[in-house]
Amino acid sequence: MIQGTTAQEIVESVRGLLDTGDLHAGDSLPPVRALAEQLGINRNTVSAAYRSLAQAGIVVSRGRGGTVITPGPALTEEEGFAPETVLHDIGSGNPDPALLPLPPLSQVDLGAPALYGDALIDSDLEKWATAWLQQAQPRELELTVTSGAVDAIERLLAQTLVQGDTVGLEDPCFLSSINMTKIAGYRAHGIPLDDEGITVGGVEAALAAGARAIVCTPRAHNPTGISLSKRRARELQELLAEHPHVLIIEDDHYSLLARSPYYTVIPPQHPRWALVRSMSKFLGPDLRLALLASDPETARQLRTRLSPGTTWVSRILQRVAVAMLDHPETSTALQRASTHYAERNAELRALLRERSLTVRGNDGLNVWVETAADARTVSQAMMRRGWLIRTGGVFRLDGDESAPEIRVTAHTLTTKEMVRLADDLAAAVAEVVRRR
C-alpha cells in the first residue's frame, strides 16, 4: 500500500514497493483523487508525486487508462555479427577485418607507466588529434579522449540533460544512440533525413519541442549513408545560431574513411558544441577510442566525468593509437579501405537500382534499401534464400518493425555474390508485394 504525506514520501513509497516486488510493470496506481482521500492529503500533492515518477520514467500516464508502472526501457538490437548463424550475414555493420591496419605493438613506446594524477591525454596523441580536429573546427577548442563515440555522446548528454529532457536524434538513428537515450530516460525527438541530410523542418520541430541537445551525423550516416550537403549545413547553421543554449553534437564516425566532404552544422560563434570522431571504423572497434573536440566549458564539465582514478582512457591504448596513426603504412591502408568500401557499395547500389529497388546515401559501410514492402516479411524471404539482413525498423525511434527499409553490409562480397544478392532481394520484394 502506498504511504506518505508529501510528494517525495509518495515517490519513495512507490519505489520501495517496486523494490520489494509488491508493484510490477503494468500495474496501475490508484487515481489521484482516490489516493489523496486514502492518505488524507491534497490532490495536488499526489499529482506532484505522479509527475515526479513520470519524469523518472517509473510510470506513464495513459489518460483515462490511469497511471501505470512502466516496463522499463525496451532496448533495440546492437551492431555485430549474428552468433552461430548458418546464413550469409550481411547485417553486421562491421568494417572488413582484412582492411584494418594491424597495431605495430613491437614498435610502441609505452614510456613510463601512467599513474593517478598524471595527464589524461598522451602528449603525442594530443598533438596529432588537436591539429586534425582544428582543421575541421578552426575555433577555440579543447580535446577529450573517451572510450569510443557512444561513450563520448553519453557523457556529453549526461552533463547537459536530466531525465525527461528532450534530445533531437536522427530518425532513422544509430542503434547505440537509441539504446542510450532509453536507458538515460531522455525524450527522443526524431529528425527525418532527405538526400541532403537532416531536414531544417525536422530540427525546427525538435527545437520547438524543447530539445536541449541535437545529435547529427555530418556524413556517412548510419544506417542510411546520407551525407550533409554544403547548402543544408549552412541552412542549419543559420537556424541553430538562434538557439545558443542548445548543445550541438556532431558524430563524424566515418571521418578518415569518408569520401564525402565534412560540412558542419555548428554556427561559428556557437557556445555549446562538440565534434566526436571515433577510431572504430578505421583502426578497429576493439581499440575503443574516440577523439572529442568541444568548447572549453563543455570540456571542463567532461573532465569531471573523466578524472584520474575513475574512468580515464588507458594511456597504453592511446599510445597504441598514436603508433598506428604514425606508422608509414597506415595512410595507404586507410586509402585502400576507403576506396574499397566506396567502390563495393557503389556497385551494389547500381545493381539494386537496375532491379528497380530504391537505395539511399552515398557513403559509409552500409547500403540502405527502401523495399516498399514489410521488411520483416522480406527478411524472412531472404533467409529462405540464405541471407541474413538487418530490418530498418530497429533503427527507427518508434521501433516500427513493419518499416519498409533494410540495411545491408555487403562490402565483403565478391561481384558474383553481389549479383546474386541483388537478384535474391528483388525476387524477395516481388514475392512479398504479390502476397499483399
C-alpha positions as a printed Julia matrix, in Angstrom:
436×3 Matrix{Float64}:
  0.0     0.0     0.0
  1.31    3.44   -0.96
  2.18    5.64    2.01
  3.27    9.23    2.61
  2.03   12.75    3.23
  4.41   14.62    0.91
  5.12   14.14   -2.79
  8.64   12.88   -2.07
  7.39   10.37    0.51
  4.86    9.02   -2.01
  7.59    8.7    -4.64
  9.85    6.8    -2.24
  6.93    4.59   -1.19
  6.22    3.59   -4.81
  9.91    2.89   -5.42
 10.04    0.79   -2.27
  7.03   -1.24   -3.39
  8.78   -1.87   -6.7
 11.94   -2.99   -4.89
 10.01   -5.46   -2.72
  8.01   -6.82   -5.64
  4.66   -5.54   -4.38
  4.37   -3.48   -7.58
  5.24   -4.74  -11.04
  5.48   -3.41  -14.59
  1.98   -2.89  -15.93
  0.34   -2.37  -12.53
 -1.97    0.64  -12.23
 -1.55    3.2    -9.46
 -4.69    4.48   -7.7
 -6.39    7.5    -9.29
 -5.14   10.82   -7.89
 -8.41   11.55   -6.06
 -8.64    8.05   -4.58
 -5.07    8.06   -3.28
 -5.45   11.59   -1.87
 -8.56   10.54    0.04
 -6.86    7.36    1.25
 -3.84    9.29    2.57
 -5.84   12.27    3.8
 -3.84   14.79    1.75
 -4.39   17.33   -1.0
 -4.81   16.01   -4.55
 -2.1    18.41   -5.75
  0.41   16.56   -3.59
 -0.44   13.24   -5.25
 -0.35   14.87   -8.7
  3.13   16.24   -7.96
  4.29   12.78   -6.86
  2.94   11.18  -10.03
  4.65   13.84  -12.16
  7.97   13.09  -10.45
  7.51    9.38  -11.04
  6.7    10.04  -14.72
  9.77   12.27  -15.17
 11.89    9.49  -13.67
 10.45    7.02  -16.17
  8.88    4.9   -13.43
  5.27    5.44  -14.5
  3.44    6.59  -17.6
  0.08    8.35  -17.81
 -2.42    6.74  -20.17
 -5.19    9.3   -19.86
 -8.39    7.55  -18.95
 -6.35    4.37  -18.61
 -4.76    5.8   -15.49
 -1.15    5.88  -14.33
  0.75    2.65  -14.98
  4.14    1.31  -13.9
  6.4     1.26  -16.98
  8.1    -1.92  -18.13
 11.47   -0.12  -18.29
 13.4     0.66  -21.47
 12.98   -1.93  -24.2
 16.39   -1.96  -25.81
 16.81   -2.49  -29.51
 19.46   -4.63  -31.18
 23.17   -3.89  -31.24
 25.65   -3.87  -34.1
 27.63   -7.04  -34.78
 27.6   -10.46  -36.34
 24.8   -12.89  -35.51
 26.36  -15.74  -33.49
 26.24  -19.27  -34.86
 24.17  -18.41  -37.92
 24.46  -20.63  -40.98
 23.18  -17.79  -43.16
 25.32  -15.3   -45.06
 25.34  -12.44  -42.56
 25.09   -9.09  -44.36
 23.58   -7.17  -41.46
 26.55   -6.73  -39.12
 27.54   -3.12  -39.76
 31.2    -4.08  -39.21
 34.27   -2.89  -41.06
 36.18   -5.52  -43.02
 38.75   -7.08  -40.64
 41.13   -7.58  -43.56
 41.24   -3.81  -44.11
 42.04   -2.79  -40.54
 45.7    -1.83  -40.01
 47.42   -4.1   -37.51
 48.82   -2.34  -34.45
 52.65   -2.4   -34.53
 52.84   -3.46  -30.89
 56.53   -4.27  -31.05
 57.2    -0.68  -32.12
 55.03    1.01  -29.49
 56.99    3.09  -26.99
 54.88    2.69  -23.87
 57.07    5.1   -21.92
 56.73    5.38  -18.16
 53.6     3.88  -16.58
 50.78    6.4   -16.17
 49.76    6.85  -12.53
 47.0     8.59  -10.6
 47.24   12.32  -11.11
 49.02   12.1   -14.49
 47.71   13.9   -17.56
 44.59   12.33  -19.03
 45.83   12.5   -22.63
 49.08   11.21  -24.08
 51.08   14.19  -25.36
 51.75   12.72  -28.8
 48.1    11.84  -29.31
 47.08   15.3   -28.09
 49.37   16.97  -30.61
 48.16   14.83  -33.53
 44.45   14.97  -32.64
 44.34   18.7   -31.87
 45.85   19.58  -35.25
 43.44   17.22  -37.04
 40.34   18.46  -35.24
 41.4    22.1   -35.55
 41.27   21.69  -39.33
 37.61   20.69  -39.06
 36.69   23.26  -36.38
 39.01   26.29  -36.68
 37.95   27.89  -33.4
 38.92   27.69  -29.74
 38.61   24.05  -28.69
 39.79   21.56  -26.14
 40.44   17.86  -26.64
 38.93   15.0   -24.67
 39.61   11.28  -25.2
 36.8     8.82  -24.5
 36.22    5.09  -24.75
 34.53    5.25  -28.15
 31.92    7.51  -29.73
 29.0     6.12  -27.74
 30.84    6.86  -24.5
 31.54   10.4   -25.74
 27.95   11.15  -26.67
 26.61    9.57  -23.49
 28.88   11.77  -21.35
 28.06   14.87  -23.38
 24.34   14.35  -22.93
 24.7    13.47  -19.25
 26.37   16.81  -18.46
 23.64   18.7   -20.35
 20.38   16.83  -19.82
 18.4    15.4   -16.93
 15.89   12.59  -17.06
 12.87   13.65  -19.07
 14.71   16.25  -21.16
 14.32   16.19  -24.94
 17.16   15.41  -27.35
 16.9    15.68  -31.13
 18.06   12.47  -32.84
 18.12   11.49  -36.48
 15.33    9.13  -37.47
 16.41    6.51  -38.5
 19.2     6.55  -35.96
 22.36    4.76  -34.86
 21.39    1.77  -32.68
 23.53    2.66  -29.67
 22.13    6.2   -29.57
 18.6     4.8   -29.38
 19.51    2.47  -26.52
 21.49    5.14  -24.66
 18.57    7.57  -24.82
 16.13    4.97  -23.5
 18.39    3.95  -20.61
 19.02    7.56  -19.56
 15.32    8.41  -19.65
 15.62   11.21  -22.22
 12.82   12.01  -24.63
 13.96   11.4   -28.2
 12.5    13.7   -30.84
 13.03   12.24  -34.3
 14.56   14.39  -37.05
 13.95   12.99  -40.55
 16.57   12.93  -43.31
 16.34   13.58  -47.02
 19.09   13.27  -49.61
 20.89   16.34  -48.19
 20.92   15.23  -44.56
 18.75   16.09  -41.58
 15.98   18.46  -42.58
 15.63   22.06  -41.47
 11.97   21.48  -40.66
 12.87   18.46  -38.55
 15.39   20.41  -36.5
 12.91   23.28  -36.1
 10.33   20.83  -34.77
 12.83   19.32  -32.32
 13.75   22.77  -31.03
 10.08   23.7   -30.71
  9.59   20.51  -28.67
 12.21   21.75  -26.2
 15.31   19.85  -27.36
 18.31   20.93  -25.31
 20.71   18.92  -27.46
 20.86   17.93  -31.13
 22.93   14.96  -32.35
 23.85   15.0   -36.04
 25.94   12.75  -38.31
 27.52   15.08  -40.89
 28.43   12.34  -43.37
 28.12    8.59  -43.96
 25.08    8.48  -41.69
 24.45    5.09  -40.14
 22.21    3.42  -41.3
 21.39    5.37  -44.49
 24.8     6.51  -45.77
 23.44   10.04  -46.33
 25.85   13.0   -46.06
 25.05   16.65  -45.43
 25.2    18.96  -48.42
 27.0    22.27  -48.1
 23.73   24.13  -48.64
 21.9    22.18  -45.94
 24.71   22.62  -43.44
 24.62   26.39  -44.0
 20.83   26.47  -43.53
 21.13   24.54  -40.28
 23.86   26.84  -39.02
 21.57   29.82  -39.56
 18.76   28.1   -37.67
 20.88   26.84  -34.77
 22.56   30.22  -34.31
 19.23   31.4   -32.9
 19.45   28.76  -30.13
 22.79   29.29  -28.35
 21.7    27.28  -25.29
 21.38   24.06  -27.33
 24.32   21.64  -27.28
 25.16   20.57  -30.85
 26.94   17.22  -31.14
 28.38   16.06  -34.46
 29.2    12.36  -34.67
 31.68   12.16  -37.55
 32.22    8.45  -37.03
 33.49    7.68  -40.56
 35.97   10.62  -40.74
 39.23    9.29  -42.25
 37.37    6.8   -44.48
 34.75    9.25  -45.76
 34.51   10.12  -49.44
 32.09   12.97  -48.75
 33.39   16.35  -47.52
 32.82   17.39  -43.93
 30.26   20.2   -43.63
 29.48   21.36  -40.11
 26.1    22.49  -38.76
 27.75   24.24  -35.79
 27.44   28.05  -36.11
 30.76   29.96  -35.99
 30.14   31.58  -32.59
 28.05   28.83  -31.01
 28.94   28.49  -27.3
 27.95   24.82  -26.79
 29.27   22.28  -29.29
 31.2    19.04  -29.7
 32.73   17.11  -32.6
 33.25   13.39  -31.98
 35.47   11.25  -34.19
 35.7     7.57  -33.35
 38.65    5.4   -34.36
 36.5     2.28  -34.59
 35.86    2.31  -38.33
 39.45    2.93  -39.45
 41.64    1.49  -36.66
 39.18   -1.12  -35.34
 36.25   -1.32  -32.88
 38.38   -3.1   -30.25
 40.63   -0.08  -29.79
 37.7     1.66  -28.03
 38.92    5.21  -28.56
 37.26    8.4   -29.73
 38.55   11.94  -30.02
 36.26   14.74  -28.9
 36.74   18.43  -29.66
 34.49   20.86  -27.83
 34.17   24.36  -26.47
 36.23   24.89  -23.28
 33.26   24.91  -20.9
 31.93   21.61  -22.23
 35.44   20.16  -21.98
 35.69   21.34  -18.37
 32.44   19.6   -17.5
 33.6    16.44  -19.25
 36.82   16.39  -17.23
 34.78   16.0   -14.07
 33.5    12.74  -15.57
 36.91   11.57  -16.77
 39.01   12.34  -13.71
 42.09   10.23  -12.91
 41.34    7.31  -10.66
 37.85    6.81  -12.06
 37.28    6.45  -15.79
 40.17    7.92  -17.73
 41.07    6.19  -21.0
 44.12    3.92  -20.81
 47.29    5.74  -21.82
 48.58    2.43  -23.18
 45.69    2.36  -25.67
 46.36    5.98  -26.53
 50.0     5.21  -27.3
 48.98    2.22  -29.45
 46.67    4.53  -31.4
 49.47    7.06  -31.96
 51.79    4.3   -33.16
 49.15    3.1   -35.61
 48.41    6.6   -36.88
 52.1     7.44  -37.31
 53.02    4.14  -38.97
 54.21    4.74  -42.56
 51.83    2.12  -43.96
 48.66    3.38  -42.24
 47.86    6.19  -44.67
 47.96    3.77  -47.61
 45.89    1.23  -45.69
 43.21    3.82  -44.9
 43.04    4.96  -48.52
 42.73    1.36  -49.66
 39.9     0.72  -47.18
 38.06    3.93  -48.12
 38.27    3.1   -51.82
 37.16   -0.49  -51.25
 34.06    0.43  -49.25
 33.07    3.15  -51.71
 33.5     1.0   -54.8
 31.8    -2.1   -53.4
 28.79   -0.17  -52.11
 28.51    1.85  -55.34
 28.46   -1.41  -57.28
 25.72   -2.83  -55.07
 23.64    0.36  -55.32
 23.88    0.22  -59.11
 22.83   -3.44  -59.17
 19.82   -2.74  -56.95
 18.74    0.28  -59.0
 18.91   -1.85  -62.15
 16.34   -4.09  -60.45
 14.04   -1.14  -59.68
 14.92   -1.02  -55.97
 15.32    2.37  -54.27
 18.58    2.97  -52.39
 19.73    5.98  -50.36
 23.04    7.55  -49.42
 26.47    7.75  -51.0
 29.0     6.94  -48.26
 29.75    4.68  -45.33
 29.87    0.96  -44.64
 26.23    0.16  -45.41
 23.58    0.36  -48.13
 20.04    1.48  -47.2
 17.29   -0.06  -49.32
 13.66    1.08  -49.42
 11.69   -2.01  -50.32
  8.1    -0.66  -50.41
  7.16   -3.85  -48.52
  7.08   -5.08  -44.92
 10.77   -5.55  -44.13
 10.07   -8.38  -41.68
  8.49  -10.44  -44.43
 11.25   -9.51  -46.86
 13.8   -10.61  -44.25
 12.08  -13.99  -43.9
 12.07  -14.41  -47.68
 15.77  -13.58  -47.77
 16.52  -16.09  -45.02
 14.99  -18.8   -47.18
 17.46  -17.73  -49.86
 20.41  -17.95  -47.44
 20.83  -14.3   -46.45
 20.64  -12.64  -43.03
 19.76   -8.94  -43.36
 19.01   -6.16  -40.88
 15.48   -4.76  -40.99
 15.19   -0.98  -40.91
 12.63   -0.82  -38.1
 15.3    -1.33  -35.42
 16.85    1.98  -36.47
 13.54    3.86  -36.12
 12.87    5.75  -32.91
  9.35    4.3   -32.8
 10.71    0.79  -33.35
  8.22    0.14  -36.15
  9.2    -3.34  -37.28
  6.96   -3.1   -40.32
  9.01   -0.19  -41.72
  9.79   -0.95  -45.38
 13.58   -0.44  -45.22
 16.52   -2.76  -44.78
 20.22   -2.11  -44.17
 22.82   -4.22  -45.95
 26.52   -4.55  -45.06
 27.88   -6.21  -48.21
 31.35   -4.78  -48.79
 33.0    -8.19  -48.24
 31.04   -9.8   -51.1
 32.51  -10.59  -54.49
 30.86   -9.2   -57.62
 29.29  -12.59  -58.28
 27.86  -12.69  -54.75
 26.56   -9.14  -55.09
 24.71  -10.03  -58.29
 23.12  -12.99  -56.52
 22.23  -10.78  -53.55
 20.6    -8.18  -55.83
 18.66  -10.87  -57.7
 17.51  -12.51  -54.47
 16.47   -9.22  -52.88
 14.49   -8.15  -55.94
 12.79  -11.55  -56.03
 12.03  -11.45  -52.29
 10.46   -7.98  -52.53
  8.38   -9.01  -55.56
  7.22  -12.11  -53.67
  6.11  -10.04  -50.68
  4.36   -7.44  -52.84
  2.41  -10.15  -54.68
  1.08  -11.51  -51.39
 -0.4    -8.21  -50.26
